[in-house]
Amino acid sequence: MTRTIVITGASDGIGAAAARQLHAAGERVVVVGRHPDKTRAVAESIGAPWHLADFADLDQVRELASVLTERYARIDVLANNAGGIFGERTLTRDGFEQTFQVNHLAGFLLTNLLLERLIESRASVIQTSSVAAQRFSRFDIDDLQGERRYTASTAYGNAKLENILFTKELARRFGDRGLSAVAFHPGAIASGFAGSSRGLWRWMYTNPLASRLLTPTEVGGARLGWLALGTPGVDWRSGGYNAKNRPARTTPLADDPLLARRLWEQSADMVALPTR
Ligand SMILES: NC(=O)c1ccc[n+]([C@@H]2O[C@H](COP(=O)([O-])OP(=O)(O)OC[C@H]3O[C@@H](n4cnc5c(N)ncnc54)[C@H](OP(=O)(O)O)[C@@H]3O)[C@@H](O)[C@H]2O)c1
């Protein structure tokens, strides 16, 4: 059976590579991006439908969720892949710190708004997290907006830890209704994801010599694709965190169920979700 696979952040990098590979494997891919020309170009190259939303604006995420619900009777896989590392601390128009909103809160909202469709489809929800959760997070559940402590790296590490905590809580809350969730580190992948950041991050990902040390985009895309095509409970464990297509270690904070629950509750309050 052909699967319907929705990939956010599919206008470029890992998401675009995964979209092309999954299309080539015969799946029905739905390309979600922010930049209209880039998104259309990826979608048209594979004859896929495409939709736009800037995750720094939660009303656009709400609109995206309503369009996806209307257009697609099944969603077998939702890949929450949009994200990146940014520079100075900036607030979105919703009043949240940008790294937190784009990497975590927008995907949290999109998933929740699609929840009934995902449950009906017994879907897999994939979060593109990062080894940065282990290396750079200084997570404080009482400072999700980085008001007390902010650097671009810590905000990014925290957001990628939030991807893992969200994955675990999603699996815990809805696993018995057939939903599966997994987070993964794609590798240090040659992409434009640090283009809006500064210092070492920007240098590493934009300097032609340094970026030769990075792994090709297609490898990152294939790791996303492996999870999308895999069978939860057989190829990967729901609620787990993978790297290189196998379970991987990350910060012990990711295993704290209370933290996962508190993050869910605070995120739900921020986006005014009804209590479930
Ligand atoms: N590259 C790495 O080494 C690496 C390592 C670990 C994890 N990751 C994660 O992998 C994911 C994909 O990144 P990538 O490496 O493929 O980088 P990329 O080529 O820059 O792709 C990032 C994607 O996210 C989208 N995006 C960024 N900000 C957005 C916003 N405000 N609203 C909606 N979409 C937005 C981008 O859209 P535009 O085309 O409009 O910019 C693009 O489609 C990210 O979550 C990143 O954190 C990357």
The ligand as a MOL file (V3000), in Angstrom:
LIG
                    3D

  0  0  0     0  0            999 V3000
M  V30 BEGIN CTAB
M  V30 COUNTS 48 52 0 0 0
M  V30 BEGIN ATOM
M  V30 1 N 22.3980 19.5160 9.0560 0
M  V30 2 C 22.7450 18.9540 10.1970 0
M  V30 3 O 23.9440 18.6670 10.4510 0
M  V30 4 C 21.7060 18.6000 11.2120 0
M  V30 5 C 22.0910 17.8450 12.3350 0
M  V30 6 C 21.1260 17.4970 13.2830 0
M  V30 7 C 19.8170 17.8990 13.0990 0
M  V30 8 N 19.4740 18.6620 12.0090 0 CHG=1
M  V30 9 C 18.0760 19.0440 11.8670 0
M  V30 10 O 17.6170 18.6020 10.6140 0
M  V30 11 C 16.4650 19.3640 10.2510 0
M  V30 12 C 16.5740 19.7520 8.7870 0
M  V30 13 O 17.6820 20.6340 8.6600 0
M  V30 14 P 18.6650 20.6010 7.3920 0
M  V30 15 O 20.0060 20.2390 7.9160 0
M  V30 16 O 18.0880 19.8440 6.2950 0 CHG=-1
M  V30 17 O 18.7380 22.1750 7.0770 0
M  V30 18 P 18.1150 23.0530 5.8750 0
M  V30 19 O 18.6320 22.5630 4.5810 0
M  V30 20 O 18.3490 24.4650 6.2530 0
M  V30 21 O 16.5690 22.7180 5.9640 0
M  V30 22 C 15.7950 23.2270 7.0100 0
M  V30 23 C 14.3520 23.1910 6.5880 0
M  V30 24 O 13.5740 23.7660 7.6490 0
M  V30 25 C 12.8320 24.8400 7.1090 0
M  V30 26 N 12.6170 25.9200 8.0420 0
M  V30 27 C 13.5300 26.6850 8.6870 0
M  V30 28 N 12.9270 27.6620 9.3830 0
M  V30 29 C 11.5960 27.5150 9.1590 0
M  V30 30 C 10.4490 28.2290 9.5630 0
M  V30 31 N 10.5100 29.3320 10.3150 0
M  V30 32 N 9.2290 27.7870 9.1520 0
M  V30 33 C 9.1110 26.6980 8.3690 0
M  V30 34 N 10.1680 26.0010 7.9190 0
M  V30 35 C 11.3910 26.4180 8.3100 0
M  V30 36 C 13.6460 25.3490 5.9430 0
M  V30 37 O 12.8330 26.1410 5.0850 0
M  V30 38 P 13.4990 27.2580 4.0960 0
M  V30 39 O 13.9260 26.4870 2.8820 0
M  V30 40 O 12.3840 28.2090 3.8470 0
M  V30 41 O 14.6440 27.8770 4.8360 0
M  V30 42 C 14.1060 24.0370 5.3420 0
M  V30 43 O 13.1060 23.4550 4.5740 0
M  V30 44 C 16.4040 20.5430 11.2120 0
M  V30 45 O 15.4250 20.2740 12.1900 0
M  V30 46 C 17.7870 20.5450 11.8330 0
M  V30 47 O 17.7760 21.1010 13.1180 0
M  V30 48 C 20.3880 19.0130 11.0530 0
M  V30 END ATOM
M  V30 BEGIN BOND
M  V30 1 1 1 2
M  V30 2 2 2 3
M  V30 3 1 2 4
M  V30 4 1 4 5
M  V30 5 2 4 48
M  V30 6 2 5 6
M  V30 7 1 6 7
M  V30 8 2 7 8
M  V30 9 1 8 9
M  V30 10 1 8 48
M  V30 11 1 9 10
M  V30 12 1 9 46
M  V30 13 1 10 11
M  V30 14 1 11 12
M  V30 15 1 11 44
M  V30 16 1 12 13
M  V30 17 1 13 14
M  V30 18 2 14 15
M  V30 19 1 14 16
M  V30 20 1 14 17
M  V30 21 1 17 18
M  V30 22 2 18 19
M  V30 23 1 18 20
M  V30 24 1 18 21
M  V30 25 1 21 22
M  V30 26 1 22 23
M  V30 27 1 23 24
M  V30 28 1 23 42
M  V30 29 1 24 25
M  V30 30 1 25 26
M  V30 31 1 25 36
M  V30 32 1 26 27
M  V30 33 1 26 35
M  V30 34 2 27 28
M  V30 35 1 28 29
M  V30 36 1 29 30
M  V30 37 2 29 35
M  V30 38 1 30 31
M  V30 39 2 30 32
M  V30 40 1 32 33
M  V30 41 2 33 34
M  V30 42 1 34 35
M  V30 43 1 36 37
M  V30 44 1 36 42
M  V30 45 1 37 38
M  V30 46 2 38 39
M  V30 47 1 38 40
M  V30 48 1 38 41
M  V30 49 1 42 43
M  V30 50 1 44 45
M  V30 51 1 44 46
M  V30 52 1 46 47
M  V30 END BOND
M  V30 END CTAB
M  END
